[in-house]
Amino acid sequence: MDFELEALDSESPVVVTIDPENGIYTIRKSDTSGEVFNTAEELHAWYKTHLNPMLFSSQTEYAQGLAWMENIIAREL
C-alpha cells in the first residue's frame, strides 16, 4: 500500500510504501532518493523525526499519513 504526500519543494510526491506481506517498508523522498526500513514501526519513527507538516502542501496530509501508518501497524500486532 502506498500513501502519497504533495511536497512543496518538488513536483515528485513523497511516497510511503508499507507492504507487510512482502516485507517492504520504504519512503521515496521529494528529491527521489529514498529510505528503506525493516519494519513499519521504524518507518513511522523516521517519518515523525525527519518530516514535518510544513514540508507539504497540506498539513492535514501529513497527519493523514501518520494515521494511515498507525492503522497498518495496529493491524500487524
C-alpha positions as CSV (number, residue, x, y, z in Angstrom):
1,M,0.0,0.0,0.0
2,D,1.2,3.5,-0.8
3,F,0.5,6.9,0.6
4,E,1.5,10.0,-1.4
5,L,2.1,13.4,0.0
6,E,2.5,16.5,-2.1
7,A,5.8,18.1,-1.2
8,L,6.3,21.9,-1.5
9,D,9.9,21.6,-2.9
10,S,9.3,19.2,-5.8
11,E,6.9,18.0,-8.4
12,S,7.6,14.5,-7.2
13,P,5.5,13.4,-4.3
14,V,6.8,11.8,-1.2
15,V,5.7,8.2,-1.4
16,V,5.4,6.0,1.7
17,T,5.1,2.2,1.0
18,I,4.1,-0.3,3.6
19,D,3.6,-3.8,2.4
20,P,3.8,-6.3,5.3
21,E,3.1,-9.3,3.2
22,N,6.3,-8.7,1.1
23,G,8.3,-7.0,3.9
24,I,8.6,-3.7,2.0
25,Y,8.8,-0.5,4.1
26,T,10.1,2.5,2.2
27,I,9.9,6.2,1.8
28,R,10.7,7.9,-1.5
29,K,11.6,11.5,-0.6
30,S,10.7,14.5,-2.7
31,D,14.3,14.6,-4.2
32,T,13.6,11.0,-5.3
33,S,16.1,9.5,-3.0
34,G,14.8,7.0,-0.5
35,E,15.0,5.2,2.8
36,V,14.4,1.5,3.4
37,F,13.3,0.1,6.8
38,N,13.0,-3.3,8.3
39,T,9.6,-2.7,10.0
40,A,6.6,-0.4,9.7
41,E,7.5,0.9,13.2
42,E,11.0,2.0,12.1
43,L,9.4,3.8,9.1
44,H,6.9,5.5,11.3
45,A,9.6,6.7,13.7
46,W,11.7,8.1,10.8
47,Y,8.7,9.9,9.3
48,K,8.0,11.6,12.6
49,T,11.6,12.5,13.2
50,H,12.6,13.7,9.7
51,L,9.4,15.1,8.1
52,N,7.1,17.8,9.4
53,P,3.8,19.2,8.2
54,M,5.4,22.4,6.9
55,L,7.1,20.4,4.1
56,F,3.8,19.6,2.4
57,S,1.1,21.5,0.6
58,S,-1.4,20.3,3.2
59,Q,-0.6,19.9,6.9
60,T,-3.7,17.6,7.0
61,E,-2.0,15.3,4.5
62,Y,0.9,14.8,6.9
63,A,-1.4,13.9,9.7
64,Q,-3.3,11.5,7.4
65,G,0.0,9.8,6.6
66,L,0.7,9.3,10.3
67,A,-2.8,7.9,10.9
68,W,-2.5,5.6,7.9
69,M,0.8,4.2,9.2
70,E,-0.6,3.8,12.7
71,N,-3.6,1.9,11.4
72,I,-1.4,-0.5,9.5
73,I,0.9,-1.0,12.5
74,A,-2.1,-1.7,14.7
75,R,-3.4,-4.4,12.3
76,E,0.0,-6.1,12.3
77,L,0.0,-6.6,16.0
